[in-house]
């Protein structure tokens, strides 16, 4: 595999735009809004490429028959080269690559149930690739507005993202993993945080990326504040912002993330597509 120079990323944008799945995270790398890496089969006219986003998501895109490329990729998928220090979540496109993954990984691939909640791998699964599903959703405005009207008019302070909040937020899904800097986020993104009376951030909804008038929603709620409708409230504020500014809100999640799926349904999102989603070992 050849690591592409960043100035070559733009050559893949038209290719990726043809994908019929949500690849906004990958597009943010190609547009250099997120500091990722791209490896390809050719330096000038790639037919297959593998893209890494700094959050820990990746995309494999390309032809089914490029055996040399996939042969070089296999050790990375299995972490045989010991290059990965945390789990990575991979999606592939087009659908012809689903069977390629099965052939390539063989007994090292374990398929999870379509609605099986995510849990940490067992000892027997630790060095395997686990296949979940990634769900893409469609936003239904009228369904959202009906939910919005049903929200109790409780007083909760929701503020725009500040630099202090951007830098201090802890959790798995926070803006600093999706943007190169706060300055970049302030210029190209948006986010809102629900604060408690003591100014503690309880829940944050933010743009993980904004591409072609589409805003993908990221959400993080402190463990101790879950189940209190904070996530729904702060997400509603971000969706309101989208509607006020002509942006389409976008939601995707792991099929094993039951909380995210339930929240998406409340907010007017309906499942429209599922694709394999591979947890790569570390």
C-alpha positions in Angstrom: 0.0 0.0 0.0 1.1 3.5 -0.7 0.4 6.3 1.7 -0.9 9.3 -0.3 0.3 12.8 0.3 -2.4 15.1 1.6 -2.4 17.2 -1.6 -3.6 14.0 -3.4 -6.6 13.5 -1.2 -8.8 15.8 -3.4 -8.4 13.4 -6.3 -10.6 10.9 -4.4 -13.5 13.2 -3.6 -15.5 12.6 -6.8 -15.1 8.8 -6.3 -16.3 9.0 -2.7 -19.3 11.2 -3.6 -20.7 8.3 -5.7 -21.0 6.1 -2.6 -24.6 5.2 -1.6 -23.8 5.1 2.1 -23.0 7.7 4.7 -19.3 8.5 4.3 -19.2 12.0 5.7 -16.4 11.1 8.2 -14.2 10.0 5.3 -15.1 13.0 3.2 -13.9 15.2 6.1 -10.5 13.6 5.8 -10.4 14.0 2.0 -11.4 17.7 2.4 -8.7 17.9 5.1 -11.1 19.0 7.8 -9.9 16.1 9.9 -6.2 15.0 10.0 -6.4 11.4 8.7 -4.4 9.2 6.4 -5.1 7.5 3.1 -3.4 4.4 1.7 -3.9 3.4 -1.9 -2.9 0.8 -4.6 -1.6 3.5 -6.9 -0.1 7.0 -6.3 -1.7 8.7 -9.3 -4.9 6.8 -10.2 -6.1 4.7 -7.2 -8.7 2.1 -7.8 -8.7 1.0 -4.2 -7.9 2.9 -1.0 -8.1 2.6 2.7 -8.8 5.8 4.7 -8.3 6.3 8.5 -10.1 9.0 10.5 -8.4 10.1 13.8 -11.5 9.2 15.8 -10.8 5.5 15.1 -13.1 5.0 12.1 -11.9 3.8 8.7 -13.2 3.1 5.2 -12.1 0.6 2.6 -13.2 1.5 -0.9 -12.4 -0.1 -4.2 -12.3 -3.0 -6.6 -12.9 -6.6 -5.5 -10.1 -8.1 -7.5 -7.1 -6.1 -6.4 -5.4 -9.0 -4.7 -2.0 -7.4 -4.1 -3.6 -4.5 -2.3 -5.8 -6.6 0.0 -2.9 -8.9 0.7 -0.9 -6.0 2.1 -4.0 -4.8 4.0 -4.8 -8.1 5.7 -2.0 -7.9 8.4 -3.3 -4.5 9.4 -6.9 -5.7 9.6 -5.8 -8.5 12.0 -3.2 -6.2 13.8 -0.5 -8.8 12.9 1.8 -5.9 12.5 1.0 -4.6 16.0 0.4 -1.1 14.7 -3.0 -0.5 16.4 -3.2 0.6 20.0 -7.0 0.8 20.2 -10.0 -0.7 18.4 -10.8 0.6 14.9 -14.2 0.5 13.3 -14.2 -0.2 9.5 -16.8 0.1 6.9 -16.3 -1.0 3.3 -17.8 0.0 -0.1 -19.1 -1.2 -2.5 -21.1 -4.2 -1.4 -18.9 -6.5 -3.5 -16.3 -6.1 -0.8 -18.5 -7.8 1.8 -17.6 -11.2 0.4 -14.0 -10.1 -0.1 -13.8 -9.5 3.7 -15.2 -13.0 4.4 -12.6 -14.6 2.1 -9.8 -12.5 3.3 -10.4 -13.0 7.0 -11.8 -16.5 7.1 -12.0 -17.9 10.6 -10.7 -14.6 12.0 -14.1 -13.0 11.3 -17.0 -13.4 13.8 -20.4 -12.2 12.8 -22.6 -10.6 15.5 -26.4 -10.7 15.6 -28.2 -7.8 13.8 -29.6 -6.4 17.0 -27.0 -7.8 19.5 -26.0 -5.1 22.0 -22.3 -4.2 21.9 -20.1 -5.6 24.6 -16.3 -5.8 25.0 -14.9 -8.8 23.2 -14.5 -12.0 25.1 -11.0 -13.6 25.5 -11.8 -15.9 22.5 -12.8 -12.8 20.4 -9.9 -10.5 21.4 -7.8 -11.1 18.3 -10.7 -11.5 15.9 -12.5 -9.1 13.6 -16.1 -8.7 14.9 -18.8 -7.8 12.3 -21.6 -5.7 13.6 -23.7 -3.4 11.4 -23.7 0.3 10.9 -27.1 1.9 10.6 -27.7 4.9 8.4 -30.8 7.0 9.1 -33.1 9.4 7.2 -34.3 12.5 9.0 -38.1 13.1 9.1 -38.8 16.7 9.8 -42.4 16.4 10.7 -41.7 13.5 13.1 -39.0 15.6 14.8 -41.3 18.7 15.1 -43.9 16.5 16.8 -41.4 15.3 19.3 -40.1 18.9 19.7 -43.5 20.1 20.7 -43.8 17.3 23.2 -40.7 18.3 25.2 -41.6 19.8 28.6 -40.7 23.4 28.9 -38.1 22.9 31.6 -35.4 25.4 32.3 -32.1 24.0 31.3 -29.1 26.1 30.3 -27.9 25.1 26.9 -24.9 27.1 25.6 -22.9 27.2 22.4 -19.6 25.4 22.5 -16.8 27.4 24.0 -13.0 26.8 23.7 -12.9 25.7 27.4 -15.7 23.2 26.9 -14.1 21.9 23.6 -10.8 21.3 25.4 -12.2 19.9 28.7 -14.9 17.5 27.5 -14.1 13.9 28.3 -15.7 10.9 26.7 -15.6 8.7 23.7 -17.5 11.0 21.3 -16.2 14.5 21.8 -15.4 17.3 19.3 -11.6 17.2 19.7 -11.5 13.8 18.1 -13.3 15.0 15.0 -11.7 18.5 14.4 -8.1 19.5 14.0 -8.4 22.4 16.5 -11.0 24.6 18.3 -10.3 27.3 15.7 -11.2 24.9 12.9 -14.3 23.8 14.8 -15.4 27.4 15.5 -15.0 28.3 11.8 -16.6 25.2 10.3 -18.7 23.4 13.0 -21.2 24.1 15.8 -22.0 22.5 19.1 -24.2 23.0 22.2 -23.8 21.9 25.8 -26.4 21.4 28.5 -24.9 22.8 31.7 -26.0 21.9 35.3 -26.4 24.6 37.9 -22.8 24.2 39.0 -21.7 24.8 35.3 -20.8 21.1 34.8 -21.3 19.9 31.2 -23.9 17.1 31.4 -24.5 16.5 27.7 -23.1 17.9 24.4 -24.4 17.6 20.8 -22.0 18.8 18.1 -21.2 18.6 14.4 -18.7 15.8 13.9 -18.4 17.1 10.4 -20.3 19.4 8.0 -20.1 18.4 4.3 -22.2 19.7 1.4 -24.9 21.2 3.7 -25.1 17.9 5.7 -24.3 18.0 9.4 -23.5 14.7 11.1 -24.4 14.7 14.8 -22.1 13.6 17.6 -23.5 13.2 21.1 -21.8 12.6 24.4 -23.6 12.5 27.8 -21.8 11.9 31.1 -22.5 8.4 32.4 -24.1 9.7 35.6 -26.5 12.0 33.6 -27.9 9.4 31.2 -31.6 8.6 31.3 -32.6 12.2 32.2 -33.5 13.4 28.7 -30.5 15.7 28.6 -29.2 14.1 25.3 -32.6 14.6 23.7 -32.7 18.3 24.7 -29.3 19.2 23.6 -29.7 17.3 20.3 -33.0 19.1 19.7 -31.1 22.4 20.0 -28.6 21.3 17.4 -31.3 20.0 15.1 -33.1 23.4 15.5 -29.9 25.0 14.4 -29.7 22.8 11.3 -33.3 23.7 10.3 -32.7 27.4 10.9 -29.6 27.3 8.7 -30.6 25.1 5.8 -28.6 22.1 7.0 -29.6 18.4 6.8 -29.1 16.7 10.2 -27.4 13.2 9.7 -27.3 10.3 12.2 -25.5 7.0 12.0 -24.6 4.5 14.7 -23.4 1.0 15.5 -26.2 -1.5 15.5 -25.1 -2.5 19.0 -25.5 1.0 20.4 -29.1 0.6 21.6 -29.1 4.0 23.4 -28.1 5.9 20.2 -30.7 4.0 18.1 -33.5 4.8 20.6 -32.5 8.5 20.8 -32.4 8.7 17.0 -36.0 7.4 16.8 -37.2 10.0 19.3 -35.5 12.8 17.3 -37.3 11.9 14.0 -34.7 9.7 12.4 -35.7 6.5 10.7 -33.5 3.6 9.7 -32.9 3.4 6.0 -29.8 1.2 5.5 -27.5 -1.2 7.2 -24.0 -2.2 6.2 -21.3 -4.4 7.8 -19.3 -2.6 10.4 -16.1 -4.3 11.4 -14.4 -3.9 14.8 -10.7 -4.5 14.2 -8.7 -5.9 17.1 -5.8 -4.2 18.9 
